[in-house]
Amino acid sequence: MRLLPALALAAFACMAHAADRAHDEHSFAEPRLVRITATDLDLRVDFDQRVLRGQAIHRLEWATPAAPGPVDLVLDTRELTIERVQARAAEGRWQPVEFSLAEADPILGSRLSIHLPQRLPEVRIRYRSSPAASGLQWLPPALTAGGRQPLLFSQSQAIHARSWVPLQDTPGVRFTYTARIRTAPGLMALMSADNDPAAQPDGDFRFTMPQPIPSYLLALAVGDFRFRPITERGGVWAEPALLERAAAEFADTGRMIEVAESLYGPYRWGRYDLLVLPPSFPFGGMENPRLSFITPTILTGDRSLVSLIAHELAHSWSGNLVTNASWKDFWLNEGFTTYVENRIVEALFGAERAAMETAIGQAALRETLAGLPPERQVLALPPFPGRDPEEALNDVAYVKGQWFLQFLEQRFGREAFDAFLRRWFDAHAFQSVTTDDFLAFLRRELMARQPGRVSEAELAAWIAGPGLPPSATPVVSTRLAAVDAARADWLERRSTAADLDTEGWVTQQWVHFLEDLPADIGAERLVELDAAFRFTGTPNGEIAERWYPITVRAGYFEARPALAQFLRQVGRRKLILPTYRALAETPDGLAFARSLFQQAAPGYHPITRASVQAVLDAAAR
């Protein structure tokens, strides 16, 4: 085994002596002084003004409740208008208190300081959100599937909850909540809480979330949603035009829950429902507890992309149940979840399907690593104040984290590792944890029981070392190897595209075929591919994500009308950013991209708009 760079070993050694990996530099809150334990929301949804208005009551737990004298309660906000703040006195009476809102930081928003005469148990904040709230998207009827009713949905991860609720916006603080949501009759309101499948759209909804959650899992959606059951404890919500397709696509959800429970213990959240949102939803899915938000771009009709459902479900154990205490340790959420997702896929669809998906992820990770500085290639990130926590949302956390857990499984054996993970989830349920917490548990519960299987140097290589360590064994997929052979036959002109044996290929094989086409492929070769396989205009977003950048770089201009339609219709950031980046590489393409963005931006979520704008701005410099 080669020696690790001294920097990685030193970084790993310093982790044990770090002041506090649980400290969250992306929040103004001071949870060591006081924590929100429960929140009561009462909000009115105003589609005309595109704002939420109402109040939040926070119940507080002070570290030293009897300490005398005035004290500040510090909360996170972003572009909120704070109208009034009150605190509940010891005798139960509400009294007004002073507050101050600091100048906005471009990343963190504004610190809200509530000046309390003493450590009081509750505060009540009257406020309204901004029409430009970064965590909310307001869609007019024309941009919905039904075309008749408006639609609203939230996206609170990573630090966007503060744009629609004043709170301690950090994954290190967990709270229960209740909510009353009032909206126009005829619209259904849903939250990351106890949604009633029999609820009627009467304009007045009440919710309870009895399990404590971090702020990024606070979620709200309002629209013309209907429900279809899949199992006794779960189903799908969607606009009527998408409901039957979604219910058919997600028919395996019940089996996924059974597999996950057999491996990692009981599902602890009551119901598990899915909400299919419009194509403008910026992510593939969001694991809001009890109600995962899902992109419609996975509705392919062949269930080839439902591993995304397995991923969001897996968060019910890794992420929602056991949560990274700060965004520095995001791999504890996503690396674990990607590992659990793959185990669910293997159990339901076979080892080869799981291997294909892992191999594709590992290839994407290598590409990601090539573009990152060494300090961002590690699992346990150093503190990064002054930078957006969404920088941590990349393949390092997801795939390198998964690969590390697969390495541990290989060294200790699947049976022992499954039991270990189950103990990890049980021992840390409804807690926020750090990498240090995991390493201590790993050493005590697995390494001490099977000494000599994994060395401290190997741990350091995975956790604090850049890139991939020597112990990283790539997964092998026989079906992807057959794709490699077919691609080689076509590239070397031993076969025409039409003669390739692609019968039965699934999305993962097509993705692999496209990803390894040479960078200098000519437009005439793409014409042949397109004639045989009709990539241009494909309804499959994963294929479109790979195909359109290739056409841009090859100068295959015939694909541009369909490319433009794809960018106007889809707002899922992962699917559209590669095409914007390809267009931005040339002056002509950049001008075309700017024109398209101007047309498409009103239908993009604020998160997607900011990401595309950053690509275009960087190209102009």
N, C-alpha and C positions, 0 to 999 in steps of 0.2 A: 504493500500500500504506500503510495507516495505521501510525503509529508504535506500537511496543510500549510497554507500561508500563515505566517506568524500573526497576521492581522485577524484571521478567523479564529485562531485559538485564543488570542487575547480577548476578542469580543465575547467568545463563549465563556471564558473564565470570569469576565467582568459582569456577566448577566446575574450571577449569584450575589454580586455585591452592589447591583444597581439600586439606587434609592427607592424606586418603586415603579415596576413596569405597569402597575395598575393605574398610574397617573395618566390622565387623558389630557394631552396638550391641545386638544381640539374642542374643549369646552371651558367656559368661564366658571362653571359650577364648582363648588367646594364640598364634595361629598364627605370629606373627613370631618367637616363641621356639622353638616346637616344633609339629610337625604329625604327626597320625596318618596313616600311609601304607598300613597294612593292618590288618584286624581279623579275628579268628577267634572266632566265636560258638559256644557249646555250651549250648543252652537246652532245658529240658523244659517242655512245655505242660500246665498243670494246669487243666482245665476246672472241677473241683470248687471250687478256691479262686480261680479266675479270675486266675491269676498266671503269669508266665514266671519261671523260676528257673534259674540256671546261672552262666555266666561269659563274660567278654569279654576276649580278649587283644589288646592294641593294640601294633603295632610303630611306633616313634617315629623321627622324623627331626628332630634338633636343629639349630638354625641355627648354633650354635657347639659342636659335640660335644665338643671337647677342653677346654672351660672347666671349671676345677676348682670344687669346693665344692657344697653342697646347693642344690637347686632344687625348685620346685613345678611339677607338671604339673596344669593346671587343666582340668576337664571340666565339661560341662553335665549336669544330672540334673533330674528332676521326680518327686517322690514315690517314688523308688527307695530300697530298703533295701540299704545297702552292708554286706556281711557281713565281707569280708576283701579286702585288697589286697596283692599281692606284686609285686616287680620282679625281672627277670632280671639277675643280676650278669654281669660281663664273662666269667667262666669258665663261664657257662651255668646256674648254680644259681639257683633261685628263692629269694628271701628276703622275709620280711614287711617291709612299710613302713607308716609311720603315715599317716593321712589324716584330713581334717576335712570335715564337711558343713555349709555355712553355712545360716543361717536362710533359709527359702524366700521368694523374691520372687514376688508373685502372677502375674506374666507369665513371668518367665524361669526359675522353679524355683530349685534350689539349686546353688550353686557347690561342686563337689567338688575339693578341693585334696589332691593326693597328694604327700607330702613325701619326695623322693628324696635320697639322700646324694650323688648325682652324676647326670650326664646319662646315664641307663641306656637301653638300646635297646628294652626291652619292659616292659609292666606287665600284670598279670592281676588282674581284678576279679571277685570273687564277689558276686552280688547277686540280688535278686528285685524284680519290678515290683509295683505296687499294683493291687488290683482296680478302682480308679478311674482307672487310667492314661488320660491324655487322648488317647493315640495308639492305643489298642486298644479294640475292641468285641467283647464276648463275648456271643454269642447262644445262648439255649437252643433245643432242637429245635423248640419250638412257633413260633419266629420265623424258621424257615428254610423254604425251598420244599419240602423233603422231609418235614419234621416228625419225623425219626427221630434225627438226629445233631446235636450242637452245632456251632457255627461261630465262628471267630475271624478277624478281619482287622485289619490296622494301617492307620493313616493318619498318616504322619510329617510331611507338609508342614503348616505352615511350620516350627514348632519343637517338634513332638511326638515326634520320634525319641528325644529325651532322656527321655521317659517310659517307654521300654522297653529302652534301652541307654544306659549312661553313656559319653559320647563328646563330640567337638567338634562341636556341633550348629549348624553354619554352612555355608551353600552355598559359602563360600570355601575349604573344605578338602575334598579328594577322596581317597578311599581304595578299595582293593580289599577284598574280603572272602570268607571261607569260613564255612560254618555247618553245624552238626549240630543238627537239630531232632528231638526225641523227643516222641511223643504216643501216644495210645491207638491200638492197631491198628484198622483199618477207616476211619481218617481220612487224607486226603491233605494233606501240607504242601507249600506252594508259596512261592517267594520271588522277589524281583527279581534273578534269577540264572539258572543253567543248568538249568531244569526239564526233566525227562525225560518225554516224552509216554508212555513205556512203564512209568513207575514204578508200583509196587504199594503199596497202603496198609498197609505192614507195621509202621508206628509208628516207623521210624528212617530219617531222610532226611539227605542230605548235599548241600551246594550250594557252587558257586564262582561268584563274580563277578570275572572277570579285568580288566575295565575299571574305572578309578577313578571313583567316583560321590560326590556330596555326600550328607550324612546324610539329607536329606529324601526321597531316593529309596530308602532302605532299607525293605523291605516284606516282610511275612509274612502268609500266610493259611492256615488249617487248616479243613478241612471235608469233606463228602461230595462231592468234586469228581471229575468225569469229563472226558475229553478227546475232541474231534473235530478232525481236521486240516482246514485250509482250503487251505493250500499246503504245499509241501515244507518250508518253513522257518517255518511258523506255523499256529496253530489257536486253538481256543477251549476254555477250561475253564469248567465250570459245574456246578451241582447237576443231577442227572439230569432233573428236571422241566423245566428250562430249556434243556437242552443243544441239542436239535434246533432250537428256535426261534432261539437265539442263532447257531448255525452258519449257518442260512439268512439271518438278518438281516445277518451280517457277511461274506457271501460275496465282497464286493468288496475285502476287505482286501489280498489279493495284488496286485490292480491298483493299489491306493493306494500300496503299497510301490514298485512299478515306476515310477509317476509321480514320486514323491518322489526316487527315485534318479536318474531322468533329469534332474531339475532341479538337485539339490543334492549329488549324489555318493553313494557307496555307503552302504548301511545297515551300521553298524559294530558291531552288538551281537549277531550270531549269529542266534538265533531271535527272532520277534516273536509272542508269544501274548497272548491276551485272557482275563481272568478276570471272569466275570459274578458280581457279589456280590448279596446281598439288597437289597431296597428301602431298608434303613436306611443304606446307604452314603451319606455326607453330600454327595458331589460327583457331577457327571456322570461324570467319569473321573479317574484319577490315573495319570500317565505313568511309573510305575515301570518301569525299563528291563528289556526282555525279557518283561515281563508287566504290561501295562496293566490296572489295575482299572477296571471298567465298571459303571455303574448299569443295572439291568434296566428302568428307565423309558424307555429308548430302543427297547425291543423292540416296535415298533408294527406289524410285519408288512408294511410298505410301504417300508422302508429310507429313510424321509424324514428320520430323525434321525441317520443314520450319519456325518454330518459330525463328530460327536463322536469317532468312531473316527479320522477323518482328523486331528483335532486331537491326540489322544493319540499317534498315529503321528508326526506332525510334530515332537513333542517329542524324538524320537530324534535330530534335528538341532539344534533350538533349545530349549535348556533342559537336556536330558540331556547332549548332546555339548558345547555351549557354554552355560555356566551363569552367571546373575547372581551376582556375588561377594557381594552383600548384598541384603536385601529392598528397599533403597532403589531398586534398579535392576531391579525385577521385570518391567518392560516388556520388558527384553531376553529374558526367557523367554517371556512370554505374548503380547506384541505381535508378535514374530517368528513364534511358533507359529500365531497366528490368521491372519497373512498366508499362511504356508505351507499351512495347512489350506484356506484359500479357493482357493489355486491348485490343490490336489488336487481339490477339489470341482468347480472349473471344468473341469478336464481330463476328469473322469469323467462329470459330470452336466450340463455345459453352462454357458455364461456367464450365462444367466438365473437358474439355480438359485444360482450364486455371488452374483449381484447381489442376489437376494432376501435371502440370509442376511446379506450385508454391510449392506444397508439396514436390516434389523431390528436389527442390532448398533449401527449408528449412531444409530438412534432411542433405543435403550436408553442409549447413552452420553450423549446430550443430557439425558435424564432424570436420570442419575447426576450429571452435572456441576451440575445445578440444586440438588442437595442437598449439595454438597461445598464447604468453604471453599477459597479460591483456592490456598492452599499445597498442597492435596492434589489439585489438578487438573493437576499437571505430570507429565511422564513421569519425569524424574530427580528423585525426591523428596529433600528435605532430610533429614538424620538425624532420626529420631523415637524417641529413647530414652524408655522409660517407657510406650510404647504397643505394643499387640499387632501384630506384623508382618502378621497377616492383614488389617489395615486396608488394605494395599496390594493385596489380591486383589479388585480391582473393574474396572469397564469402562474406566477410564483406562488401566491397564496393557494390557488385552486389545485394546480397540477403537481407542483413540487411538493406541496403539503400531502397530496394523495400518494405520491411516489414514496415519500418518507414512511408513511403508514404501511404501504405495501412492502417496503424493505423490512420493517419491523415484523410484519406478518410472516415473511419468508424466513426470517432468522428464528423466530420463536414458535412458528407453526400456527396454522389457522385456528385450531381449536383453542389454544392458549390465548391467542391474540383476541379472538372473539370474546372470550370470557373477560379479558382485561378491559376491552372497550365497554362492555356492559357495566363492569364495576366503575369505570370512569364516569359514565353517564349517571349511574345511580348515586355515586358519592358526591357529585357536583350539580345535581339537578337544581334548576332555578337559581344558579349562581353565575357570577361573572369571574373569569379566570385568566391567568397569564401563562405564557410559555414556561415560566419558572414553576408554576403549579403543576403543569403537565409533566415536566421533567422529573420533579420530585416524586410524583405518583408513578411514573414509568420506572424509575430506579427502585422504588420500594415494592411495587406490585408485580413487576415482571422481571427486571434485570436481576434483582436479588434472589428471585426464585429460580432463575435459569442463568447463573453466572457464566460469563465468558462468551455469550452469544453476540453481544454488541459491546463495543468499546466506547469509552468516553471520547476518543478521537473521532470515531465515526459519528457519534451524536453531534459533536462540534461541526463536523463537515456538513451535516444536513441542516442544522439549526442556524449556525452563524457563518457558514462558508458561502461564498458566491458560487454561482453556477451549479453544476451537478457533481456530486462527489463520486469517487471511484466505485463506490458500492451501489450506484444506481444502475440497475439492470433493466434495459428497455424491454417492453412487452413485445411479443411476436404474434402477428395475426396471419394465419394462412390465407384468409380471404383477401386481405390487403396485399399480400404477396402476389396473389393471382392478378390483382389490379395492376401492380407494378409490371408484371409480365405483359399484360394486354397493352398498357401504355407504351412500353418499350417496342412492342411489335408495330404499333401505329407510328410512333415517332421515327422508327428506322425503316418505315414504309414496307414492312413485311406483310402488313394488313391494312386495308382501308378501314375507316371509322365504321362504316356500315357493316363490315364483316366481323367486327369484334364481338366476342361472345359475352354480352352484357345482360343476358336474360336473368332475371331474378336479382339484379343488383339493387341494393338499398341505398338510402341517402349517404350513409357513411362511406360506401365504396365510391360513389360519384364524387364526394368531397375529396377523398384521397386521390382519385384520378386527376382532378383539377389542380389540387395543391402542389403536385410535383411536376406540372408542366414546366418546361424551360422558360426562363424569364425573357428570352429573346424570340419566342415563338412568333411566327408571322401571321398576318391577318388571313392569308389564303388557307392556312391550316385550320384556323378557327371557323372559316366558312364550311369546311368539310365536317368538322365536329358538329356544328350547329345544324347542318342539314340532316345529320344522322340522329342527333339526340335532342334537338330543340331546346337548347339551354336558354336562348334569348326568350324572355317572356315567361320563364318558369315560375310557377306559383310557390316553389320550394325556396324559402328564404336562405337556407344554408347553402344551396347550390348557387343562388343568385349572388350571395356574398362573395363567393370565390370566382364566379364567371365574369361578372362585370368589370372588376379591376383588370383581369387578363385582357378583356376586349379593349379597354382604354389604352393600356400600354402597348398593345399590338397595332393600334390604329384601326381596329375593326369598327368603323363608324356606323355600319348598319345596325349595330346593337344599341345605338344611343337613344332612339325613341323609347324602347322598352326600359333601358337603364333609367331614363328620366322619369318614367312612370313609376318605377320601383322606388326611387328616392322620394318622389312626391307622396307615395301611398304609405310607406313604411317608416316608422320613427324609431325602431329598435336599434339602439346605438351600435351594437356589435355588428349588425348586418350591413349598415350603410356607411360607417366610417371608412372601411377599406376602399370603397369606390371613391369617396370624396378625396382620400389621400392620393389615390392614383390620378384622379383628374387634376389635383393641385400640383402635379409634378411638371406640367408644361403651361406656358402662358395661355394657350388656347383652351386647354382643359380647365385651368383655374377660372377663366372668364365664364365658361360654361357652368362650372360648379357654383360660382357666385349667383348666376342667374337662376339656377335650379333651387339653390338655398333660399333665395328671396321668395320663390313661389311656395316652397315646401315648409318654411319656418313656422307659419301660423299653425300648422298641424303637428309640429314637433313639441315634445315635452321640454320644459326649460333646461333640463339636464342635457338632452340631446342637442338643443340649440347651442348651448355653451360649448359642447364638445366639437361640433361642426365648425362653429365660429373660430375656435382655437386652431383647427387645422388650416382654415383659410387664411387666418392672420399670420400663422407661422410661414406659410408659403409666400406671403407677400413681403416678408422681411428679407 
